[in-house]
Each structure stands twice: as C-alpha cells, then as structure tokens.
Amino acid sequence: MATVAEVLGRYDQARTRAFEWRDALSVPAKVGLAFGMAVVTGIVAQVCIPLPFTPVPLTGQVFAVLLAGALLGSGYGALSQVFYVGLGAAGTPWFAQMTAGSAVMLGVTGGYLIGFVVAAALVGFIADRWRLMRYPLTLSCAMLLGVAVIHLFGAVWFAHVTHSGLQTTIALAVMPFIPGDMFKALLAAWLASAVLPKTR
C-alpha cells in the first residue's frame, strides 16, 4: 500500500507532466487555451451584482483573470484577457450584464478591463518564475498584488471619467470591492496551487 509521501509524490509528478504538456503545446494550441480562459472570464462576468451607491458592479471577473495568469503563465494569461477585452470592445456581449462595445471601455469600468491584462501578466510571471510562489499562501500574496493592480487601473480611470476626487474614487471604486476581491484571490490561489507543480 502506498504511503502518504508516495501518493503526494505521484500527485506532484502528475502536475509536473501536465505543465510540461502545456509548455510543449504548439502556439495555436496555447492561443486556443487563452481563448478558452477568455470565454471563462466572459461567463463569470455574468455573476454580477449591481450596487445602489456606485456605478461599478460586483462581478466574478477578477477570479478568472487571476486564475488565467497562474495557469497559463504571463504571456498567454495576458493574451486571454486581451481576447476578452478586445472582443468585448468589438461587440461580443460578454462584459458584465452582457454588455459590449467601446462605450463600456470608455465608461466607468474601462480601467478595470485594462487592469485585467496587466494583472494576469503579473500573476503569471510570478507563478512561472518562482517555484516557492506556487504554494497557497505565497500565491495568495501574488494574486492580492494582482487585485491591487486591477484596483489601481480601475480607480485612475474612474476618477478620470467621473471627475471625482481621491476620497470619492476610493469610496466608490475601491473600498466596496476589497472584501470580495480578496476572497476571489484566495479562492483562485487555492485552486491554482492545487494544480501548479512544486518541483523545479
């Protein structure tokens, strides 16, 4: 009967083989994976809760963005969000509440969408480059950094579009979303850590 150590060793070998397979895929196949994560982002974007005191709704997008970066790596994780943002701006109705078009990009939530691309690239870079960042606690820190990037882009653009001051911007575009986004970051980190290889 296999010991716990042997079972864990086989589990990590399976994770390593899975990511060796990912890295060995052809470029078209990797692009396909990126598009798949864009679709996932579009699906979870429909988990949307409008808030009465701010024009920015609560959505599930951040979860998919962070997961895309961790699982696909920096380049293709970012590409997944380029697909999501670009196709949404071009008319694919998969932004929050099934909206689309340049009006969304130029509206109050446009900064968050750009932040998705940067956050996925950052999380992917960290997870791919440093093995110790693939554990739940350390990966959570990387994903919280990704959340901070999304909030930064979102807040700057929100302030620009609404002509709001710093205090109003933080109150309407940042603070209401911190608890939920922290939860999404921790959940994404736990899931990604379960499949990310821990060997070199």
HUDANOR-V775676 format. One record per backbone hydrogen bond with DSSP energy under -0.5 kcal/mol. NH is the residue of the N-H (numbers start at 0). CO is the residue of the C=O. E is the energy in kcal/mol with one decimal. If there is no record, write none. Layout:
NH_CO_E ; NH_CO_E
//
This chain:
6_2_-2.4 ; 7_3_-2.6 ; 8_4_-2.2 ; 9_5_-2.3 ; 10_6_-2.3 ; 11_7_-2.4 ; 12_8_-2.0 ; 13_9_-2.4 ; 14_10_-2.0 ; 15_11_-2.5 ; 16_12_-2.6 ; 17_13_-2.1 ; 18_14_-1.9 ; 19_15_-2.1 ; 20_16_-2.3 ; 21_17_-1.9 ; 22_18_-2.3 ; 23_19_-1.6 ; 24_20_-0.7 ; 24_21_-0.9 ; 29_25_-2.3 ; 30_26_-2.6 ; 31_27_-2.0 ; 32_28_-2.0 ; 33_29_-2.3 ; 34_30_-2.5 ; 35_31_-2.3 ; 36_32_-2.1 ; 37_33_-1.7 ; 38_34_-2.2 ; 39_35_-2.1 ; 40_36_-2.3 ; 41_37_-2.3 ; 42_38_-2.1 ; 43_39_-2.6 ; 44_40_-1.5 ; 45_42_-1.4 ; 46_43_-1.5 ; 47_45_-1.7 ; 48_57_-3.1 ; 49_47_-0.5 ; 53_50_-1.0 ; 56_54_-0.6 ; 57_48_-2.6 ; 59_43_-1.3 ; 59_46_-0.5 ; 62_59_-0.7 ; 63_59_-1.1 ; 64_60_-2.4 ; 65_61_-2.4 ; 66_62_-2.0 ; 67_63_-2.5 ; 68_64_-1.9 ; 69_65_-2.1 ; 70_66_-2.5 ; 71_67_-2.4 ; 72_68_-1.5 ; 73_123_-0.5 ; 75_71_-0.5 ; 76_72_-1.8 ; 77_73_-2.2 ; 78_74_-2.1 ; 79_75_-1.9 ; 80_76_-1.1 ; 81_77_-2.0 ; 82_78_-2.7 ; 83_79_-2.0 ; 84_80_-3.0 ; 85_81_-3.0 ; 86_82_-2.7 ; 87_83_-1.6 ; 88_84_-2.6 ; 89_85_-1.6 ; 90_86_-0.6 ; 90_87_-0.9 ; 91_86_-2.8 ; 93_91_-2.5 ; 94_98_-2.2 ; 96_44_-0.5 ; 97_94_-1.4 ; 98_95_-0.8 ; 100_87_-3.1 ; 103_100_-0.9 ; 104_100_-1.2 ; 105_101_-2.3 ; 106_102_-0.5 ; 106_103_-0.8 ; 109_106_-1.4 ; 112_108_-1.3 ; 113_109_-1.6 ; 114_110_-2.3 ; 115_111_-1.6 ; 116_112_-0.9 ; 116_113_-0.5 ; 117_113_-1.4 ; 118_114_-2.9 ; 119_115_-2.4 ; 120_116_-1.9 ; 121_117_-2.4 ; 122_118_-2.8 ; 123_119_-2.3 ; 124_120_-2.1 ; 125_121_-2.2 ; 126_122_-2.6 ; 127_123_-2.3 ; 128_124_-2.0 ; 129_125_-2.1 ; 130_128_-0.6 ; 132_129_-1.4 ; 133_130_-1.8 ; 134_131_-0.7 ; 138_134_-3.4 ; 139_135_-1.9 ; 140_136_-1.5 ; 141_137_-1.8 ; 142_138_-2.4 ; 143_139_-2.5 ; 144_140_-1.8 ; 145_141_-1.8 ; 146_142_-2.3 ; 147_143_-2.1 ; 148_144_-1.9 ; 149_145_-2.2 ; 150_146_-2.6 ; 151_147_-2.3 ; 152_148_-2.5 ; 153_149_-2.6 ; 154_150_-2.9 ; 155_151_-2.4 ; 156_152_-2.1 ; 157_153_-2.3 ; 158_154_-2.7 ; 159_155_-1.8 ; 160_156_-2.8 ; 161_157_-2.6 ; 162_158_-1.2 ; 163_158_-0.8 ; 168_164_-2.5 ; 169_165_-2.5 ; 170_166_-2.1 ; 171_167_-2.1 ; 172_168_-3.0 ; 173_169_-1.2 ; 174_169_-2.9 ; 176_173_-1.7 ; 177_173_-0.7 ; 177_174_-0.9 ; 178_174_-0.5 ; 180_176_-2.5 ; 181_177_-2.4 ; 182_178_-2.0 ; 183_179_-2.4 ; 184_180_-2.3 ; 185_181_-2.4 ; 186_182_-2.5 ; 187_183_-2.6 ; 188_184_-2.4 ; 189_185_-2.2 ; 190_186_-2.3 ; 191_187_-2.8 ; 192_188_-2.5 ; 193_189_-1.2 ; 194_190_-0.7 ; 194_191_-1.1 ; 195_191_-1.8
//
